[in-house]
Amino acid sequence: MLARTATSLFIFATLILSAAQGVNGQVSKKYSTDKEASGVGAVFYNSRNFKASREPFEGVLKRMKDDELRLKTNEALMQAYRLTSEFAPFRDAAEYVISTATRDDQRSLTHRSFVGFAYQRGQIDNLVSRYEGV
């Protein structure tokens, strides 16, 4: 029973990924709705392909009105931004999650991850100077 369910989920995810790919395997830049783009990003995210999930999730953030979905999208994007050499996108996503999260544990875990990432990238001094002026 479990093997059948796992196989069905794998086939479903493969079909969604196939539908999301455009010419030469590139992800389509246009989605009909925010939910569709978020779904494509979620499929990539759940398959641990964080780099591929970045493009659909960033597309969702540009047009999104729903604050709850924006929060979840920024949380997911933090994983994709962790793989890049850029610090600012991760910082912006983490700051958004910390400032808008409704749960204390969510804020605390994001803050801890943010400080750890900043330390790994050598950005602690920049963060200290950024927040001293606040």
VENVEN-V828206 format. One record per run of one state. SS is the DSSP state (a for helix, b for strand, c for the rest). FROM is the first residue (numbers start at 1). TO is the last residue. If there is no record, write none. Layout:
SS:FROM:TO
SS:FROM:TO
This chain:
c:1:1
a:2:20
b:21:21
c:22:22
a:23:25
c:26:26
b:27:27
c:28:33
a:34:46
c:47:49
a:50:63
c:64:66
a:67:82
c:83:87
a:88:100
c:101:103
a:104:120
c:121:123
a:124:132
c:133:134
